[in-house]
């Protein structure tokens, strides 16, 4: 399973990338998660100020 980014709600603020303990999130037009590196810890879900990230 992969982290879900709601592209309509993501403002590319970078909060998720800064808090990710494995560094698997990059910021382009929106947050992009490297699913092969993600450990699904949920830190980004809790950190996102816009609620744009969720776990499946």
TIKOLRO-211675 format. One record per residue: residue number from 1; residue in one letter; x, y, z of N, C-alpha, C in turn. Coordinates in nm, 4 decimals, padded with zeros to 6 digits. Example, Ala and Ser with C-alpha at 12.3 -4.5 7.8 and 13.67 -1.06 7.14 Angstrom:
<1, 'a', <01.3190, -00.5690, 00.7800>, <01.2300, -00.4500, 00.7800>, <01.3200, -00.3300, 00.7800>> <2, 's', <01.2850, -00.2250, 00.7080>, <01.3670, -00.1060, 00.7140>, <01.2900, 00.0030, 00.7870>> 
This chain:
<1, 'x', <00.0835, -00.1186, 00.0000>, <00.0000, 00.0000, 00.0000>, <00.0877, 00.1246, 00.0000>> <2, 'x', <00.0333, 00.2307, -00.0500>, <00.1109, 00.3540, -00.0609>, <00.0377, 00.4697, 00.0054>> <3, 'x', <00.1154, 00.5663, 00.0481>, <00.0592, 00.6905, 00.1002>, <-00.0192, 00.7577, -00.0121>> <4, 'x', <-00.1318, 00.8165, 00.0218>, <-00.2158, 00.8833, -00.0776>, <-00.2019, 01.0346, -00.0609>> <5, 'x', <-00.1655, 01.1017, -00.1696>, <-00.1564, 01.2478, -00.1707>, <-00.2762, 01.3021, -00.2476>> <6, 'x', <-00.3595, 01.3819, -00.1819>, <-00.4702, 01.4477, -00.2512>, <-00.4131, 01.5732, -00.3166>> <7, 'x', <-00.3922, 01.5646, -00.4473>, <-00.3265, 01.6734, -00.5195>, <-00.4064, 01.8032, -00.5183>> <8, 'x', <-00.5371, 01.7954, -00.4991>, <-00.6190, 01.9167, -00.4921>, <-00.5949, 01.9937, -00.3623>> <9, 'x', <-00.5604, 01.9212, -00.2550>, <-00.5397, 01.9845, -00.1249>, <-00.3933, 02.0166, -00.0948>> <10, 'x', <-00.3005, 01.9510, -00.1648>, <-00.1577, 01.9716, -00.1397>, <-00.1133, 02.1071, -00.1943>> <11, 'x', <-00.0461, 02.1847, -00.1086>, <00.0053, 02.3159, -00.1500>, <00.1567, 02.3138, -00.1697>> <12, 'x', <00.2167, 02.1963, -00.1625>, <00.3622, 02.1795, -00.1780>, <00.4398, 02.2620, -00.0756>> <13, 'x', <00.3883, 02.2685, 00.0465>, <00.4529, 02.3482, 00.1511>, <00.5816, 02.2845, 00.2028>> <14, 'x', <00.5947, 02.1529, 00.1890>, <00.7158, 02.0841, 00.2302>, <00.7175, 02.0318, 00.3717>> <15, 'x', <00.6119, 02.0529, 00.4470>, <00.6084, 02.0059, 00.5863>, <00.6256, 01.8548, 00.5944>> <16, 'x', <00.5639, 01.7832, 00.5037>, <00.5735, 01.6371, 00.5040>, <00.7159, 01.5909, 00.4748>> <17, 'x', <00.7794, 01.6541, 00.3771>, <00.9163, 01.6173, 00.3401>, <01.0128, 01.6428, 00.4553>> <18, 'x', <00.9913, 01.7528, 00.5280>, <01.0782, 01.7855, 00.6409>, <01.0640, 01.6862, 00.7551>> <19, 'x', <00.9450, 01.6311, 00.7740>, <00.9220, 01.5424, 00.8881>, <00.9444, 01.3950, 00.8561>> <20, 'x', <00.9550, 01.3597, 00.7295>, <00.9697, 01.2188, 00.6908>, <01.1017, 01.1615, 00.7429>> <21, 'x', <01.0956, 01.0574, 00.8267>, <01.2185, 01.0032, 00.8859>, <01.3074, 00.9282, 00.7870>> <22, 'x', <01.2530, 00.8854, 00.6739>, <01.3343, 00.8131, 00.5751>, <01.3623, 00.8962, 00.4504>> <23, 'x', <01.3129, 01.0184, 00.4464>, <01.3423, 01.1086, 00.3355>, <01.2878, 01.0656, 00.2011>> <24, 'x', <01.1700, 01.0051, 00.2013>, <01.1158, 00.9526, 00.0755>, <01.0179, 01.0470, 00.0063>> <25, 'x', <01.0025, 01.1690, 00.0580>, <00.9090, 01.2640, -00.0018>, <00.9863, 01.3788, -00.0650>> <26, 'x', <00.9552, 01.4059, -00.1906>, <01.0110, 01.5217, -00.2594>, <00.8958, 01.6147, -00.2948>> <27, 'x', <00.9288, 01.7403, -00.3155>, <00.8267, 01.8384, -00.3506>, <00.8480, 01.8812, -00.4952>> <28, 'x', <00.7471, 01.8591, -00.5765>, <00.7471, 01.9068, -00.7143>, <00.6322, 02.0070, -00.7213>> <29, 'x', <00.5354, 01.9868, -00.8073>, <00.4150, 02.0708, -00.8034>, <00.3322, 02.0369, -00.6804>> <30, 'x', <00.3423, 01.9123, -00.6367>, <00.2805, 01.8606, -00.5146>, <00.3805, 01.7653, -00.4501>> <31, 'x', <00.3492, 01.7160, -00.3316>, <00.4353, 01.6177, -00.2667>, <00.4330, 01.4878, -00.3464>> <32, 'x', <00.5503, 01.4260, -00.3590>, <00.5632, 01.2991, -00.4303>, <00.6340, 01.2016, -00.3374>> <33, 'x', <00.5734, 01.0836, -00.3175>, <00.6273, 00.9833, -00.2266>, <00.6916, 00.8706, -00.3068>> <34, 'x', <00.8143, 00.8335, -00.2689>, <00.8809, 00.7174, -00.3274>, <00.8275, 00.5949, -00.2535>> <35, 'x', <00.7343, 00.5253, -00.3163>, <00.6675, 00.4125, -00.2515>, <00.7636, 00.3000, -00.2131>> <36, 'x', <00.8751, 00.2866, -00.2845>, <00.9720, 00.1817, -00.2526>, <01.0470, 00.2113, -00.1231>> <37, 'x', <01.0600, 00.3384, -00.0876>, <01.1320, 00.3785, 00.0330>, <01.0402, 00.4028, 00.1530>> <38, 'x', <00.9136, 00.4337, 00.1284>, <00.8187, 00.4688, 00.2341>, <00.7933, 00.3512, 00.3281>> <39, 'x', <00.7981, 00.3773, 00.4594>, <00.7721, 00.2747, 00.5597>, <00.6326, 00.2897, 00.6214>> <40, 'x', <00.5525, 00.3806, 00.5660>, <00.4145, 00.4039, 00.6096>, <00.4028, 00.4297, 00.7594>> <41, 'x', <00.4921, 00.5142, 00.8116>, <00.4898, 00.5452, 00.9546>, <00.3791, 00.6432, 00.9917>> <42, 'x', <00.3334, 00.7223, 00.8935>, <00.2257, 00.8171, 00.9182>, <00.2696, 00.9538, 00.9674>> <43, 'x', <00.3994, 00.9771, 00.9795>, <00.4472, 01.1076, 01.0270>, <00.4001, 01.2199, 00.9358>> <44, 'x', <00.4017, 01.1963, 00.8067>, <00.3593, 01.2996, 00.7112>, <00.2099, 01.3272, 00.7206>> <45, 'x', <00.1328, 01.2235, 00.7495>, <-00.0122, 01.2395, 00.7639>, <-00.0415, 01.3350, 00.8787>> <46, 'x', <00.0265, 01.3128, 00.9904>, <00.0064, 01.3973, 01.1083>, <00.0579, 01.5396, 01.0877>> <47, 'x', <00.1624, 01.5559, 01.0073>, <00.2273, 01.6864, 00.9897>, <00.1583, 01.7763, 00.8880>> <48, 'x', <00.0875, 01.7189, 00.7916>, <00.0296, 01.7982, 00.6827>, <-00.0764, 01.8955, 00.7349>> <49, 'x', <-00.0536, 02.0263, 00.7168>, <-00.1493, 02.1250, 00.7687>, <-00.2797, 02.1324, 00.6889>> <50, 'x', <-00.2800, 02.0719, 00.5704>, <-00.3987, 02.0774, 00.4849>, <-00.4760, 01.9464, 00.4792>> <51, 'x', <-00.4292, 01.8446, 00.5505>, <-00.4959, 01.7149, 00.5478>, <-00.4922, 01.6497, 00.4111>> <52, 'x', <-00.3871, 01.6774, 00.3352>, <-00.3783, 01.6280, 00.1976>, <-00.3187, 01.4882, 00.1867>> <53, 'x', <-00.2729, 01.4326, 00.2987>, <-00.2068, 01.3026, 00.2959>, <-00.2845, 01.2047, 00.3824>> <54, 'x', <-00.3004, 01.0824, 00.3307>, <-00.3694, 00.9796, 00.4084>, <-00.3060, 00.8437, 00.3836>> <55, 'x', <-00.3297, 00.7544, 00.4768>, <-00.2899, 00.6151, 00.4605>, <-00.4078, 00.5396, 00.4016>> <56, 'x', <-00.3797, 00.4368, 00.3234>, <-00.4921, 00.3594, 00.2635>, <-00.5757, 00.2899, 00.3693>> 
